[in-house]
């Protein structure tokens, strides 16, 4: 019967290991054990011994109780053999007030080298009892395979003491084990049966444990020189995939291709680790414990040989494996079991069946060679002691990941010895440190290497005093013998020798020798927090003993775990931050797996995203013998995954295709096979051309019915000797982009063709404006459960007038996540992952968030912290608790705009809601949900400020636009300067219609092209760049022979405004600025209320009411061709014309230059001479401040806000005020004087100064000495 049972276990061994039934593996393991199976740190009395610690038993004193209740007590159970443990239960001591409220759980195969059980790889403490009678049971998330269990109390009843009864649940565990001593091997060959030579899926699985950090576990050889090698290297498992070899004179072979994948860490801890390698469909799944990675490999890879013979020339490792393998399975074959039966296996290995599988115990002398410490910290005290005869103190410590030894003189900080050795010792590996002191000589050696040895020659003996302190100093305030000016050591130590004698740490634990505090003896609790790494998107993980850090530099992501993208998801998002055309990084899925890509965004009325490929030029083809087809591939600047995501997100995509032909057919006839086709996203041939619809086998002219031959549906299919063209746009997103094109009709004599495939262009972002309006507090949208177990980010925009409301909520059994507006000035992000509710709050102070404007919210939670950001307010963060739960487990639907209880619902709009980079389609769900409407108008209240330079914000269903009709600027935000180069003969004349008094036949409707009867003030602004002086810049005339002229004097250092009215003598306003010289880049002036030059101080000049314009006739830029009525001086100046650049010309509400360049056919503009739009008016690098138009309303100057342009110190402001007052008085005095003179003569008197007179600083001839050199200067008026 026993043999039969053994046979059954042998057959279902794979089942027991990998598919243990939870229903059958739950039997009690402790209740039937003898008392000899129990051990403890101490016992209060014989009746309180550990053998009485059985659940629901009242033997003895009703359970175990130690002598003292402190954190150094423990209870241990020997299960007799390795057992699968699935649950544990605890109970207090019967009839007492003694119980344990929290504890640690340890397990071991040997009764030493304990390993701590952690929930979620992070939580070390279990919650215990709250009374002495109830039983608290914990089902382990992952079963434990061990022989020994140890429980360490952490907390207990404060009004009692430690009291415990224990039970464990599970089932027997059987296994086949092979032990390797570093020189043994096991070789298994497949049967030559051809029917089983290759399977659709191959699996290798095993468990191993070792104390050595390097060695080869498995080497397989398959067909076509494919090999797989599983190697342990520095505590990590490396999976080598190789193909092909080249002979080499060295021991190692040279492989033609080689891929290495690393997984796991700290695997040299003498504990069992599970490994699985699965091959299927050209992939390898590589698993180590709980970490998995999928690898793409050649599909034909099929291992045909497993070779574990360490030291073979086929194996790359320099060391053979020293340790144990358990349950080595190749598919369904138990290799170790075959080795026992000596079938198809060559054996030089020790085989065991269950039981203790530890390597032989080494003598203390040999153990000393194993190592000394391992840590992740860069600093920490290793050893300190006082020298004899109070000669000083010695410190051996880690500093900058190097071992450093210092000896200080007693009572002083004088350093007598200071040496360092080793480097990079915070890598988590075991490192040995040997400190040898002989008379007159001191040596430190790290890892037995000569290169890591340091020497010193002290002039005094280095002999320790009574006590040696390892790792730190006692907490006693009266302790004068141990001083630690450095960090305490956090890590593991082993094989401690003093005077060549091994220190027995078990006796230290028992307080028989020495003393200790805050230590866990007979175990190493080091954790590799970077394996697997919680750093996402390529972030580099570094760690210390208690935490880890992610370096997100150059990744494009930010946050504690590099989770959130720093880039926007579309060009549309960049545009609505006020950005102009240029190259931008686009991250289509935000925090998702798709990488960001540098893409050109063309910010026009529609925001176009342009993706180039490697062949956008016209490619010419000619007939060639032997060549029937031409194949062209197109490689885009974005990869396939990025392209498809961009196309899916866009509202519209297009790609231009063009085909020039002469006797080269394109698509033939609808009944024939196409000569040319293209392949797009679906990898299927497409037989239609630009402008047609999929599957039509037509070109655009065929769809429109205007091909040159009505019998064909493409111009090129007419097969004529003359050149013809078929071109158009491909707009069906499902087929874009064009990946390759095949041109077929090239073999005939005389055939010629040329093709061109343009870049992929897309506009719109379906996600950016996706919104829903919630008009009932009880309404909400529901979506599938949000999965963000380890990392969760939520971002959205909202606008509301309500004081509070829940934006979204998702619940679990205990866990939850919620974002809400708790008050008009506060947003709260709250969640619970099992550690209790956490809240992160952002308060906006005096800024109300219920102002019916869009506000952006970003919330993120990861294993390190939670953060919340609202608009541009500072981030609020909350650190995650150490050793706490890290998995967010939700199971309800996601509620948006409300809660499951239908209380505290949100009233307002939510837009662009994204969870972990995925946008939820609020509009589609809102269409079928009562109380919720799709879309949300009213964007100008938030984005209207983007419309610059008198641009007007216009509401749209999905977004807004800027109307630049009243602005001299163009572009999507009215920010692009409209400029043109002027030649001496160039003239731009904008003509106003006659006023009603002069033309009674016109309509009484007013328009911008009709002249106002009277204007109390003229608003003029423009920018210019000129190498000419003097020059006439602008001329305004009226129907009453009034005019206004803006002149640049001959030295280029001052501007004049000349105003003439028949009822008064001409007024000549001279504007001087001490800082306006030849180095000035920009000039800005507003007539006649405000005057500004460049970025300098502004000056006010007011003309009297008589100097007003009546019935303006025209505004002229450049040369005035109707010069019969010009003032003689102006006429002489006008004869030279204007050479230079004019930009953003604005006269009141009219932009004459913009009208002439952009709307010449619909504007009352006359252009004479050459006029071409250019960028001559754009700001140069020398001027870092953009030119900015200043708006002024006559009589309402008090409400005008002038932008600060450049720094203006207080003294300059005072000087400007004084200068303005003096200038205004001078002008008024001069004007009144001339008014008085006019009153006497009743005749207008012209001003006729000499040409060289200083009172009139203009020549009719340009001043060659004042012409600017090569670099023209730019001014803004």
Secondary structure by P-SEA (a helix, b strand, c coil): caaaaaaaaaaaccccccccccccccccccccccccccccccccccccccccccccccccccbbbcccccccccccccccccccccbbbbbcccccccccccbbbbbbccccbbbbbbccccccbbbbbccccbbbbbbbcccccccbbbbbbccccccccccccbbbbbbbbbbbbbbbccccbbbbbcccccccccccbbbbbbcccccccbbbcbbbbbcccbbbbbbbcccbbbbbbbcccccccccbbbbcbbbbbbccccccccbbbbbbbbbcccbbbbbcccbbbbbbccccccccbbbccccccccccccccccccccccccccaaaaaaaacccccccbbbbcccccccccccaaaaaacccccccccbbbccccccccccbbbbbbbcccbbbbbbbccccccccbbbbbbcccccccbbbbbbbbcccbbbbbcccccccbbbbbbccccccccccccccccccccccccccccccccccccccccccccccaaaaaacccccccccccccccccccccccccccbbbbbbcccccccccccccccccccccccccccaaaaaaacccccbbbbbccccccbbbbbccccccccbbbbbbcccccbbbbcccccccbbbbbbbccccaaaaaaaaaaccbbbbbbbbbbcccccccccccccccccccccccccccccccccccccccccccccccccccccccccccccbbbbbbbbccccccccccccccccccccccbbbbbccbbbbbbcccccbbbbccccccccccccccccbbbbbbcccccccccccccccccccccccccccccbbbbbbbccccbbbbbbbbccccccccbbbbbbbbbcccbbbbbcccccbbbbbcccccccccccccccccccccccccccccccccccccccccaaaaaaaaccccccccccccccccccccccbbbbbccccccccccccccccccccccbbbbbcccbbbbbbbccccccccccccccccccccccccbbbbbbcccccccccccbbbbcccccbbbbbbcccccbbbbbbbbccccbbbbbbbbccccccccbbbbccccbbbccccbbbbbbbccccccccccccccccccccccccaaaaaaacccccccccccccccccaaaaacccccccccccccbbbbcccccccccccccbbbbbbcccccccccccccccccaaaaaaaaaaaaaaaaaaaaaaaaaaaaaaaacbbbbbbccccccccccccccccccccccbbbbbcc
